[in-house]
């Protein structure tokens, strides 16, 4: 991830995830936004945020969707 630059991933079945990372003094902050498109075309949004160490495998559940990732930040 490039700090403060949203990165979108398809999760299949009308679901997608946007990750936004930022450098913290002692690690990495990650905002997770999950978008779910319902059968009627409406979009449900849910979000969460966490702090972790770079290269550490993480799993977050938001809006009933489990998202796994290993954050690393590129130098700007």
N, C-alpha and C positions, 0 to 999 in steps of 0.2 A: 504494500500500500504506500502511496505517497501521502504524507501528512495533509490532513484537511481536504483531501480529494475523494469524493464519493466513488465507490467501486460497486457496481451492480452485478448480481449473480442470479440466474434463473434456478429455481428450486423445482421446476416442473409443476404440472397440474394447476396452472394459474397462480403460482406463488413465486415471489422473487424476494431478494434480500439485498439491502444496500448497507455496506460497511463504510464507516468513516473513522479513520484513526488519527490520533494526535500523540505527539511525544510528551511524556510527563517526566518530571525530574527523576523518578525512580522506576519508570516503566513505560507502558503504552496504555492510552485510553481508547476504547473502541465503542462507538455508537452503532447499534444494530437496528435497522428499520426493516420490518417485514411487511410486504404488501400481498394481500390475498384477494384475487378477483373472484367474486361469487358468480353463481349461475345467472343471476339477473344483471350482471355487468357492474354492480357496485364494488368498490374496493375498500377492504378493511385494512387499516394501518395499525400496527403496534410497534412499540420500540422499547429498547432497553439499553443500558450502558454499563460498561465494566472497565476495571483497571486490571492489568496483568503484566507479566514480563514478556519481552520479545521472544519469539520462538516457542512459547509455551502453548500447548494444545488446549483449546477452550471449547465449551459448549454452552450456549445460551438458549433458553426456551422463552419465546415471547409470542403472544397471541396463539398459543397452542402449537407453534412450529418450533422444532428443535434445529438450531443452526450450529454447526461445528466449524472451527477455523483455528489457524495458527498464525497470529499476527506477527509481521515483521515490517518495519518501516524503511523506506528508501530515503537516503539523504537528499535534501533539497538542493 
